[in-house]
């Protein structure tokens, strides 16, 4: 491996540890991609597909959870997604495709991470169900400061002082949205309700679980020397099986003959989008650098927030809009500071 490739891998790893980019492996390397004259166009296409699928699945899942028939099927829905993810990864690991090499990890060793994964996804789904899409997506940016706090208190890891300053307006912005964001009226003419305390508590709880889960992913990757997809290959089926034990106690299924066909179509669409997101991630991380991956992640956040803000009869107050702006500017500023810090650290190492 050349020095430049080693530096690029190190920069990607540093950014993943700080929560700036999704923890994905270099399953398709830039060296391989550069042999294809259309490599750049293909990467842009997969970025577009990933962005479109990610934005669409949020609104699709929100529509499913808003239907009374499926409002109490959170565990079953998460298990369905886990099995779709497991099937997708299984196909991508087959010799005929060989996008990554599967690696087995003992089930008992994977159990804590699989439980955390299940709690993370179910928590996100419940939070999405009881909140507006804008509030749900904006609160997800709190994952960055929560990971930083957990790393500081439990792992003695620090971030630059300017990065800490950049996170302060983010928290203030999320606070403004929590207080001033409003749900659309359930029927025309009905009073408009603000986001309630339950939504705020569920959102904070969900992001906290996500923060712990994110840190555990890095710990497991280092401990077992696996990449993100090899780890997910072990997590997804185990998480799905665990949720099947929970379903009889938590979920209430609708009458199958009374469920409209369009709802089943949306569930299948959600599963297809989940598979598409997993597939596109393989190509994005291999053909793009940390900066591009980070920008794509922020672009998805902005699109979901903006579309959610102006859809479904929403009423955006001035203070809620200010909160959205503060949160988005803050996460962009934090990313820029951390990337500059990482680049300077790499220069010093040389």
VEXGUSE-890180 format. One record per residue (C-alpha): residue number from 1; residue in three letters; x, y, z. Coordinates in Angstrom, 2 decimals, decimal comma, m for minus. Layout:
<pts>
+-----+-----+---------+---------+---------+
|   i |  aa |       u |       v |       w |
+-----+-----+---------+---------+---------+
| NUM | Ala |       X |       Y |       Z |
...
+-----+-----+---------+---------+---------+
</pts>
This chain:
<pts>
+-----+-----+---------+---------+---------+
|   i |  aa |       u |       v |       w |
+-----+-----+---------+---------+---------+
|   1 | Unk |    0,00 |    0,00 |    0,00 |
|   2 | Unk |    1,36 |    3,43 |   m0,94 |
|   3 | Unk |    1,81 |    6,31 |    1,51 |
|   4 | Unk |   m1,03 |    8,27 |   m0,11 |
|   5 | Unk |   m3,42 |    5,34 |    0,26 |
|   6 | Unk |   m2,40 |    4,91 |    3,89 |
|   7 | Unk |   m2,99 |    8,61 |    4,59 |
|   8 | Unk |   m6,40 |    8,49 |    2,91 |
|   9 | Unk |   m7,41 |    5,45 |    4,95 |
|  10 | Unk |   m6,20 |    7,15 |    8,15 |
|  11 | Unk |   m8,17 |   10,33 |    7,39 |
|  12 | Unk |  m11,32 |    8,28 |    6,76 |
|  13 | Unk |  m10,84 |    6,42 |   10,01 |
|  14 | Unk |  m10,32 |    9,62 |   11,99 |
|  15 | Unk |  m13,46 |   11,16 |   10,56 |
|  16 | Unk |  m15,49 |    8,04 |   11,32 |
|  17 | Unk |  m14,36 |    8,09 |   14,93 |
|  18 | Unk |  m15,62 |   11,67 |   15,26 |
|  19 | Unk |  m19,01 |   10,77 |   13,80 |
|  20 | Unk |  m18,51 |   12,93 |   10,70 |
|  21 | Unk |  m19,09 |   10,26 |    8,12 |
|  22 | Unk |  m20,93 |    6,96 |    8,08 |
|  23 | Unk |  m18,79 |    4,07 |    9,26 |
|  24 | Unk |  m18,38 |    2,28 |    5,96 |
|  25 | Unk |  m15,51 |    0,21 |    4,62 |
|  26 | Unk |  m13,45 |    0,74 |    1,49 |
|  27 | Unk |  m14,94 |   m2,26 |   m0,25 |
|  28 | Unk |  m14,39 |   m0,76 |   m3,72 |
|  29 | Unk |  m11,11 |    1,11 |   m3,78 |
|  30 | Unk |  m10,34 |    4,29 |   m5,68 |
|  31 | Unk |   m7,54 |    2,48 |   m7,46 |
|  32 | Unk |  m10,05 |    0,08 |   m9,00 |
|  33 | Unk |  m12,52 |    2,86 |   m9,73 |
|  34 | Unk |   m9,90 |    4,95 |  m11,56 |
|  35 | Unk |   m9,50 |    2,25 |  m14,25 |
|  36 | Unk |  m13,05 |    2,95 |  m15,43 |
|  37 | Unk |  m13,31 |    6,15 |  m17,54 |
|  38 | Unk |  m16,90 |    6,56 |  m16,34 |
|  39 | Unk |  m16,03 |    5,97 |  m12,68 |
|  40 | Unk |  m16,76 |    9,56 |  m11,63 |
|  41 | Unk |  m20,14 |    9,59 |  m13,34 |
|  42 | Unk |  m21,03 |    6,28 |  m11,70 |
|  43 | Unk |  m20,10 |    7,58 |   m8,25 |
|  44 | Unk |  m22,25 |   10,67 |   m8,78 |
|  45 | Unk |  m25,09 |    8,41 |   m9,88 |
|  46 | Unk |  m24,80 |    6,27 |   m6,73 |
|  47 | Unk |  m24,66 |    9,41 |   m4,59 |
|  48 | Unk |  m27,88 |   10,57 |   m6,21 |
|  49 | Unk |  m29,49 |    7,14 |   m5,71 |
|  50 | Unk |  m28,38 |    7,02 |   m2,06 |
|  51 | Unk |  m29,64 |   10,54 |   m1,36 |
|  52 | Unk |  m32,98 |    9,92 |   m3,07 |
|  53 | Unk |  m33,48 |    6,57 |   m1,32 |
|  54 | Unk |  m32,55 |    7,96 |    2,11 |
|  55 | Unk |  m34,88 |   10,95 |    1,81 |
|  56 | Unk |  m37,71 |    8,82 |    0,41 |
|  57 | Unk |  m37,50 |    6,12 |    3,08 |
|  58 | Unk |  m37,96 |    8,67 |    5,88 |
|  59 | Unk |  m41,21 |    9,95 |    4,38 |
|  60 | Unk |  m42,30 |    6,43 |    3,44 |
|  61 | Unk |  m41,77 |    5,16 |    6,99 |
|  62 | Unk |  m43,50 |    8,21 |    8,43 |
|  63 | Unk |  m46,56 |    7,47 |    6,29 |
|  64 | Unk |  m46,54 |    3,83 |    7,42 |
|  65 | Unk |  m46,24 |    4,72 |   11,11 |
|  66 | Unk |  m48,96 |    7,36 |   10,80 |
|  67 | Unk |  m51,45 |    4,73 |    9,67 |
|  68 | Unk |  m53,39 |    3,39 |   12,65 |
|  69 | Unk |  m53,11 |   m0,15 |   11,33 |
|  70 | Unk |  m49,32 |   m0,16 |   11,69 |
|  71 | Unk |  m48,76 |    2,32 |   14,50 |
|  72 | Unk |  m48,08 |   m0,56 |   16,93 |
|  73 | Unk |  m45,85 |   m2,69 |   14,72 |
|  74 | Unk |  m42,51 |   m1,05 |   15,44 |
|  75 | Unk |  m40,57 |   m4,20 |   16,39 |
|  76 | Unk |  m41,95 |   m6,24 |   13,49 |
|  77 | Unk |  m41,16 |   m3,45 |   11,04 |
|  78 | Unk |  m37,58 |   m3,17 |   12,33 |
|  79 | Unk |  m37,18 |   m6,96 |   12,10 |
|  80 | Unk |  m38,41 |   m6,82 |    8,49 |
|  81 | Unk |  m35,73 |   m4,24 |    7,68 |
|  82 | Unk |  m33,06 |   m6,29 |    9,44 |
|  83 | Unk |  m33,89 |   m9,37 |    7,38 |
|  84 | Unk |  m33,93 |   m7,33 |    4,16 |
|  85 | Unk |  m30,51 |   m5,94 |    5,09 |
|  86 | Unk |  m29,22 |   m9,43 |    5,93 |
|  87 | Unk |  m30,45 |  m10,81 |    2,60 |
|  88 | Unk |  m28,88 |   m7,90 |    0,70 |
|  89 | Unk |  m25,52 |   m8,36 |    2,40 |
|  90 | Unk |  m25,65 |  m12,11 |    1,86 |
|  91 | Unk |  m26,13 |  m11,63 |   m1,89 |
|  92 | Unk |  m23,37 |   m9,01 |   m2,07 |
|  93 | Unk |  m20,96 |  m11,34 |   m0,26 |
|  94 | Unk |  m21,48 |  m14,27 |   m2,65 |
|  95 | Unk |  m18,46 |  m15,22 |   m4,83 |
|  96 | Unk |  m20,33 |  m14,23 |   m7,97 |
|  97 | Unk |  m20,57 |  m10,64 |   m6,66 |
|  98 | Unk |  m17,78 |  m10,58 |   m4,05 |
|  99 | Unk |  m18,23 |   m6,99 |   m2,88 |
| 100 | Unk |  m16,94 |   m7,97 |    0,54 |
| 101 | Unk |  m15,70 |  m11,11 |    2,26 |
| 102 | Unk |  m17,99 |  m12,31 |    5,06 |
| 103 | Unk |  m16,39 |  m12,99 |    8,41 |
| 104 | Unk |  m18,10 |  m14,85 |   11,21 |
| 105 | Unk |  m18,15 |  m13,53 |   14,78 |
| 106 | Unk |  m19,43 |  m15,74 |   17,66 |
| 107 | Unk |  m23,12 |  m15,13 |   18,32 |
| 108 | Unk |  m22,69 |  m14,59 |   22,06 |
| 109 | Unk |  m20,03 |  m11,96 |   21,37 |
| 110 | Unk |  m22,37 |  m10,18 |   18,96 |
| 111 | Unk |  m25,38 |  m10,28 |   21,30 |
| 112 | Unk |  m24,79 |   m6,91 |   23,09 |
| 113 | Unk |  m24,26 |   m5,08 |   19,79 |
| 114 | Unk |  m27,30 |   m6,73 |   18,19 |
| 115 | Unk |  m29,46 |   m5,68 |   21,17 |
| 116 | Unk |  m28,12 |   m2,12 |   20,89 |
| 117 | Unk |  m28,84 |   m2,15 |   17,15 |
| 118 | Unk |  m32,43 |   m3,30 |   17,73 |
| 119 | Unk |  m32,99 |   m0,65 |   20,41 |
| 120 | Unk |  m31,47 |    1,98 |   18,12 |
| 121 | Unk |  m33,72 |    1,24 |   15,13 |
| 122 | Unk |  m36,91 |    0,73 |   17,13 |
| 123 | Unk |  m36,18 |    3,94 |   19,05 |
| 124 | Unk |  m35,70 |    5,86 |   15,81 |
| 125 | Unk |  m38,95 |    4,47 |   14,40 |
| 126 | Unk |  m40,95 |    5,37 |   17,51 |
| 127 | Unk |  m39,42 |    8,86 |   17,54 |
| 128 | Unk |  m40,33 |    9,33 |   13,88 |
| 129 | Unk |  m43,88 |    8,16 |   14,57 |
| 130 | Unk |  m44,63 |   10,68 |   17,34 |
| 131 | Unk |  m42,67 |   13,65 |   15,92 |
| 132 | Unk |  m42,72 |   15,78 |   12,83 |
| 133 | Unk |  m40,19 |   14,80 |   10,17 |
| 134 | Unk |  m38,34 |   18,11 |   10,59 |
| 135 | Unk |  m38,02 |   17,71 |   14,36 |
| 136 | Unk |  m37,01 |   14,05 |   14,02 |
| 137 | Unk |  m34,26 |   14,77 |   11,49 |
| 138 | Unk |  m32,88 |   17,85 |   13,24 |
| 139 | Unk |  m32,62 |   16,02 |   16,56 |
| 140 | Unk |  m30,53 |   13,37 |   14,79 |
| 141 | Unk |  m27,70 |   15,92 |   14,46 |
| 142 | Unk |  m27,41 |   15,73 |   18,27 |
| 143 | Unk |  m25,70 |   12,40 |   17,66 |
| 144 | Unk |  m22,45 |   14,31 |   17,08 |
| 145 | Unk |  m22,29 |   16,10 |   20,47 |
| 146 | Unk |  m23,61 |   13,01 |   22,29 |
| 147 | Unk |  m20,85 |   10,85 |   20,82 |
| 148 | Unk |  m18,32 |   13,54 |   21,77 |
| 149 | Unk |  m19,64 |   13,64 |   25,35 |
| 150 | Unk |  m19,61 |    9,85 |   25,74 |
| 151 | Unk |  m16,09 |    9,66 |   24,30 |
| 152 | Unk |  m14,90 |   12,38 |   26,69 |
| 153 | Unk |  m16,33 |   10,95 |   29,92 |
| 154 | Unk |  m15,87 |    7,24 |   29,25 |
| 155 | Unk |  m12,93 |    7,05 |   26,86 |
| 156 | Unk |  m11,04 |   10,27 |   27,70 |
| 157 | Unk |  m11,09 |   11,33 |   24,03 |
| 158 | Unk |  m11,23 |   15,04 |   23,27 |
| 159 | Unk |  m12,03 |   17,23 |   20,27 |
| 160 | Unk |  m10,60 |   20,68 |   19,40 |
| 161 | Unk |  m11,93 |   23,61 |   21,43 |
| 162 | Unk |  m13,28 |   25,33 |   18,30 |
| 163 | Unk |  m15,27 |   22,17 |   17,51 |
| 164 | Unk |  m16,81 |   22,32 |   20,98 |
| 165 | Unk |  m17,79 |   25,94 |   20,37 |
| 166 | Unk |  m19,38 |   24,93 |   17,06 |
| 167 | Unk |  m21,60 |   22,38 |   18,84 |
| 168 | Unk |  m23,11 |   24,95 |   21,23 |
| 169 | Unk |  m25,38 |   26,69 |   18,66 |
| 170 | Unk |  m26,42 |   23,23 |   17,42 |
| 171 | Unk |  m27,82 |   22,34 |   20,83 |
| 172 | Unk |  m29,44 |   25,76 |   21,15 |
| 173 | Unk |  m31,02 |   25,37 |   17,70 |
| 174 | Unk |  m32,44 |   21,94 |   18,54 |
| 175 | Unk |  m33,83 |   23,45 |   21,75 |
| 176 | Unk |  m35,63 |   26,15 |   19,75 |
| 177 | Unk |  m37,12 |   23,56 |   17,42 |
| 178 | Unk |  m38,20 |   21,40 |   20,36 |
| 179 | Unk |  m40,12 |   24,32 |   21,85 |
| 180 | Unk |  m41,49 |   26,06 |   18,75 |
| 181 | Unk |  m41,96 |   23,30 |   16,17 |
| 182 | Unk |  m45,60 |   22,55 |   15,41 |
| 183 | Unk |  m47,43 |   19,48 |   14,17 |
| 184 | Unk |  m49,87 |   19,78 |   11,25 |
| 185 | Unk |  m53,53 |   19,88 |   12,16 |
| 186 | Unk |  m55,04 |   16,34 |   12,11 |
| 187 | Unk |  m58,06 |   17,69 |   10,20 |
| 188 | Unk |  m58,62 |   21,03 |    8,46 |
| 189 | Unk |  m59,61 |   23,68 |   10,96 |
| 190 | Unk |  m58,40 |   21,74 |   14,00 |
| 191 | Unk |  m55,99 |   23,48 |   16,38 |
| 192 | Unk |  m52,30 |   23,10 |   15,63 |
| 193 | Unk |  m50,27 |   21,41 |   18,37 |
| 194 | Unk |  m46,68 |   21,98 |   19,33 |
| 195 | Unk |  m44,26 |   19,08 |   19,59 |
| 196 | Unk |  m44,95 |   17,55 |   23,01 |
| 197 | Unk |  m42,69 |   16,51 |   25,85 |
| 198 | Unk |  m43,07 |   12,85 |   24,85 |
| 199 | Unk |  m41,61 |   13,58 |   21,41 |
| 200 | Unk |  m38,69 |   15,43 |   22,96 |
| 201 | Unk |  m37,95 |   12,68 |   25,49 |
| 202 | Unk |  m38,19 |    9,93 |   22,87 |
| 203 | Unk |  m35,95 |   11,89 |   20,49 |
| 204 | Unk |  m33,29 |   12,48 |   23,15 |
| 205 | Unk |  m33,48 |    8,85 |   24,28 |
| 206 | Unk |  m33,24 |    7,60 |   20,71 |
| 207 | Unk |  m30,22 |    9,76 |   19,90 |
| 208 | Unk |  m28,50 |    8,71 |   23,14 |
| 209 | Unk |  m28,94 |    5,03 |   22,28 |
| 210 | Unk |  m27,66 |    5,80 |   18,78 |
| 211 | Unk |  m24,59 |    7,46 |   20,30 |
| 212 | Unk |  m23,75 |    4,40 |   22,40 |
| 213 | Unk |  m24,41 |    2,13 |   19,42 |
| 214 | Unk |  m22,15 |    4,25 |   17,18 |
| 215 | Unk |  m19,26 |    4,02 |   19,64 |
| 216 | Unk |  m19,76 |    0,28 |   20,08 |
| 217 | Unk |  m19,55 |   m0,18 |   16,31 |
| 218 | Unk |  m16,07 |    1,31 |   16,30 |
| 219 | Unk |  m15,08 |   m0,81 |   19,31 |
| 220 | Unk |  m16,27 |   m4,03 |   17,67 |
| 221 | Unk |  m14,58 |   m3,18 |   14,37 |
| 222 | Unk |  m11,23 |   m2,71 |   16,09 |
| 223 | Unk |  m11,67 |   m5,74 |   18,36 |
| 224 | Unk |  m12,55 |   m8,21 |   15,59 |
| 225 | Unk |  m10,68 |   m6,47 |   12,74 |
| 226 | Unk |  m13,75 |   m6,23 |   10,49 |
| 227 | Unk |  m15,18 |   m3,49 |    8,33 |
| 228 | Unk |  m18,65 |   m2,02 |    8,63 |
| 229 | Unk |  m20,32 |   m4,43 |    6,23 |
| 230 | Unk |  m18,71 |   m7,52 |    7,74 |
| 231 | Unk |  m19,97 |   m6,37 |   11,14 |
| 232 | Unk |  m23,46 |   m5,62 |    9,84 |
| 233 | Unk |  m23,48 |   m9,05 |    8,15 |
| 234 | Unk |  m23,32 |  m10,56 |   11,66 |
| 235 | Unk |  m25,61 |   m8,02 |   13,34 |
| 236 | Unk |  m28,60 |   m7,84 |   11,02 |
| 237 | Unk |  m29,90 |  m11,44 |   11,13 |
| 238 | Unk |  m29,27 |  m11,72 |   14,88 |
| 239 | Unk |  m31,05 |   m8,43 |   15,53 |
| 240 | Unk |  m34,00 |   m9,59 |   13,43 |
| 241 | Unk |  m34,31 |  m12,88 |   15,32 |
| 242 | Unk |  m34,12 |  m11,11 |   18,69 |
| 243 | Unk |  m36,94 |   m8,76 |   17,69 |
| 244 | Unk |  m39,13 |  m11,71 |   16,74 |
| 245 | Unk |  m39,13 |  m12,66 |   20,42 |
| 246 | Unk |  m40,26 |   m9,13 |   21,31 |
| 247 | Unk |  m43,02 |   m8,83 |   18,70 |
| 248 | Unk |  m45,69 |  m10,94 |   20,53 |
| 249 | Unk |  m45,36 |   m8,72 |   23,61 |
| 250 | Unk |  m45,19 |   m5,29 |   22,00 |
| 251 | Unk |  m46,84 |   m5,31 |   18,58 |
| 252 | Unk |  m50,46 |   m5,38 |   17,53 |
| 253 | Unk |  m50,99 |   m6,48 |   13,94 |
| 254 | Unk |  m53,79 |   m5,15 |   11,76 |
| 255 | Unk |  m56,44 |   m7,32 |   10,18 |
| 256 | Unk |  m54,77 |   m8,45 |    6,96 |
| 257 | Unk |  m57,99 |   m8,42 |    4,94 |
| 258 | Unk |  m58,72 |   m4,85 |    6,00 |
| 259 | Unk |  m55,30 |   m3,42 |    5,18 |
| 260 | Unk |  m55,29 |   m1,49 |    1,89 |
| 261 | Unk |  m53,00 |   m2,76 |   m0,85 |
| 262 | Unk |  m51,25 |    0,61 |   m1,03 |
| 263 | Unk |  m50,00 |    0,14 |    2,54 |
| 264 | Unk |  m48,45 |   m3,23 |    1,72 |
| 265 | Unk |  m46,90 |   m1,59 |   m1,32 |
| 266 | Unk |  m45,32 |    1,09 |    0,87 |
| 267 | Unk |  m43,90 |   m1,55 |    3,22 |
| 268 | Unk |  m42,32 |   m3,36 |    0,28 |
| 269 | Unk |  m41,04 |   m0,02 |   m1,03 |
| 270 | Unk |  m39,45 |    0,70 |    2,35 |
| 271 | Unk |  m37,66 |   m2,66 |    2,26 |
| 272 | Unk |  m36,49 |   m2,05 |   m1,31 |
| 273 | Unk |  m35,18 |    1,40 |   m0,36 |
| 274 | Unk |  m33,29 |   m0,08 |    2,60 |
| 275 | Unk |  m31,59 |   m2,57 |    0,27 |
| 276 | Unk |  m30,83 |    0,21 |   m2,22 |
| 277 | Unk |  m29,23 |    2,36 |    0,50 |
| 278 | Unk |  m26,99 |   m0,53 |    1,57 |
| 279 | Unk |  m25,99 |   m1,25 |   m2,03 |
| 280 | Unk |  m25,22 |    2,36 |   m2,94 |
| 281 | Unk |  m23,06 |    2,82 |    0,17 |
| 282 | Unk |  m20,62 |    0,23 |   m1,16 |
| 283 | Unk |  m19,87 |    2,32 |   m4,22 |
| 284 | Unk |  m19,95 |    5,75 |   m2,56 |
| 285 | Unk |  m17,33 |    5,09 |    0,08 |
| 286 | Unk |  m14,99 |    3,40 |   m2,38 |
| 287 | Unk |  m15,09 |    6,10 |   m5,04 |
| 288 | Unk |  m15,31 |    9,25 |   m2,92 |
| 289 | Unk |  m13,26 |   10,79 |   m0,16 |
| 290 | Unk |  m14,29 |   11,76 |    3,39 |
| 291 | Unk |  m15,22 |   15,30 |    2,32 |
| 292 | Unk |  m17,65 |   14,15 |   m0,36 |
| 293 | Unk |  m19,19 |   11,54 |    1,94 |
| 294 | Unk |  m19,69 |   14,17 |    4,63 |
| 295 | Unk |  m21,27 |   16,64 |    2,20 |
| 296 | Unk |  m23,66 |   13,96 |    0,91 |
| 297 | Unk |  m24,67 |   13,16 |    4,49 |
| 298 | Unk |  m25,38 |   16,83 |    5,22 |
| 299 | Unk |  m27,24 |   17,20 |    1,92 |
| 300 | Unk |  m29,60 |   14,40 |    2,94 |
| 301 | Unk |  m30,24 |   16,08 |    6,28 |
| 302 | Unk |  m30,99 |   19,42 |    4,62 |
| 303 | Unk |  m33,34 |   17,89 |    2,05 |
| 304 | Unk |  m35,31 |   15,95 |    4,66 |
| 305 | Unk |  m35,58 |   19,02 |    6,90 |
| 306 | Unk |  m36,65 |   21,38 |    4,11 |
| 307 | Unk |  m39,14 |   18,99 |    2,50 |
| 308 | Unk |  m40,54 |   18,06 |    5,90 |
| 309 | Unk |  m40,90 |   21,72 |    6,83 |
| 310 | Unk |  m43,11 |   22,51 |    3,84 |
| 311 | Unk |  m45,14 |   19,31 |    3,56 |
| 312 | Unk |  m48,31 |   18,02 |    5,17 |
| 313 | Unk |  m49,81 |   21,35 |    6,19 |
| 314 | Unk |  m46,88 |   22,29 |    8,39 |
| 315 | Unk |  m46,63 |   25,71 |   10,00 |
| 316 | Unk |  m43,04 |   26,84 |   10,53 |
| 317 | Unk |  m42,66 |   29,64 |   13,06 |
| 318 | Unk |  m39,85 |   32,17 |   12,82 |
| 319 | Unk |  m38,16 |   30,81 |   15,94 |
| 320 | Unk |  m38,38 |   27,21 |   14,69 |
| 321 | Unk |  m36,85 |   28,30 |   11,37 |
| 322 | Unk |  m34,05 |   30,02 |   13,30 |
| 323 | Unk |  m33,46 |   26,81 |   15,22 |
| 324 | Unk |  m33,22 |   24,79 |   12,00 |
| 325 | Unk |  m30,75 |   27,29 |   10,54 |
| 326 | Unk |  m28,58 |   27,28 |   13,67 |
| 327 | Unk |  m28,47 |   23,49 |   13,80 |
| 328 | Unk |  m27,55 |   23,11 |   10,12 |
| 329 | Unk |  m24,89 |   25,83 |   10,17 |
| 330 | Unk |  m23,44 |   24,35 |   13,33 |
| 331 | Unk |  m23,06 |   20,82 |   11,93 |
| 332 | Unk |  m21,42 |   22,18 |    8,77 |
| 333 | Unk |  m19,04 |   24,31 |   10,86 |
| 334 | Unk |  m18,18 |   21,37 |   13,11 |
| 335 | Unk |  m17,44 |   19,18 |   10,10 |
| 336 | Unk |  m15,18 |   21,82 |    8,54 |
| 337 | Unk |  m13,26 |   22,31 |   11,81 |
| 338 | Unk |  m12,77 |   18,59 |   12,35 |
| 339 | Unk |  m11,62 |   18,00 |    8,79 |
| 340 | Unk |   m9,15 |   20,88 |    9,03 |
| 341 | Unk |   m7,92 |   19,51 |   12,35 |
| 342 | Unk |   m7,47 |   16,04 |   10,86 |
| 343 | Unk |   m5,59 |   17,38 |    7,84 |
| 344 | Unk |   m3,24 |   19,42 |   10,08 |
| 345 | Unk |   m2,61 |   16,40 |   12,27 |
| 346 | Unk |   m1,69 |   14,34 |    9,21 |
| 347 | Unk |    0,71 |   17,06 |    8,01 |
| 348 | Unk |    2,42 |   17,11 |   11,40 |
| 349 | Unk |    2,79 |   13,31 |   11,33 |
| 350 | Unk |    4,61 |   13,54 |    8,03 |
+-----+-----+---------+---------+---------+
</pts>
